[in-house]
């Protein structure tokens, strides 16, 4: 078994064992087995990083085995500098999520932990797939464990939220499948992405295919105005579900633009770029204003995610190495910061059982260690220099200014809105005098919670202080993507 298959199937195997044999009577053993599975899954991805040659633009660690011979479908895997970063991010966040649910989940523990491990393997597979149909199968399969995580362990309106999540994403996926089938037929019966990159397509063909991809991937990002499912899902999902959704699953849509839209449909991508840039600015500015009036902490961070992902789509459709690199760095940084923000909200909710901002006040007086972590992550969410939240946004703003001063000014305004809604929440939740008896009775974080937040704090600071290892990893692959997106096929 190759390294990529090992990275995909290790968490899935651990998850399936938990689903088949785990029992609530042995909840402690189930938790430890899940943690061992998550750590093992992370460890098997490290050789990928150690042996990866960033100077090579072609796919590495390639595995190519015939899967459905009749339709010329292959189990074809490979990673470049872009996809490898998300493989590592996924396996790392999975460890944090398993630790986060250690004491909180008390019913169907094996199913909860098993669903997350299976989801982790499926998401890694999406980032590794080089065969388009294989990509689609894994892309869709991620919906199943996430649907169950929301629908079984979610809040009072969990069924509504799970159904809305599934319906929105499935609708976009239908158009994705139609587009993939058209390219399969047009290419003479091949799902090989590398072959599709050189496929000649007319302007009309590119336009219709781009629209199909746009709907499928925009829903997943999510871009404005197809973002309305996200706040509902975040509010109802368990803490771990919100963390994995914001940190990884939202990135699948942006990754789809990079793997499909730009290199396969370069002319249409450039033609539709003004529309995408306009929608991105709406997400950055308007959704930031919407976040400012939220009274539920989870909803505020959910809208914050939409605004931050607006930077991603903005950077991608600038078609410059700096813009795309900034978008990718923003995706990774947002993965750390958004997961940390949701986990901090989960720590408070576990104690007070309320997500309303009005239920808190002066938390830092009774939980000083936790307060230090929470404010660090809030500052990263604002884009404070020296944190992971700053690097990607700064790169995208620089690229936008080089393209158009007005575009750069619109993008930079997000830093103001981001600081406004984040600091407004920090002031009302963490600072000032103790507001009520619930806050007065709070106990500071335990060693498990400290370890979980410390892992994310180290990642946020390390990436903010020295992003060079990440940009060096992605650089040649980004340059190749920019080259492909500049080649007209008409």
PyMOL commands that set and color helices and strands:
alter all, ss='L'
color gray80, all
select helices_A, chain A and resi 3-21+24-51+69-71+81-100+109-128+132-153+158-186+193-196+203-221+228-236+239-264+266-292+297-316+321-352+357-359+363-366+368-382+388-403+405-429+437-440+447-465+468-485
alter helices_A, ss='H'
color red, helices_A
select strands_A, chain A and resi 60-68+73-79
alter strands_A, ss='S'
color yellow, strands_A
deselect
rebuild
show_as cartoon
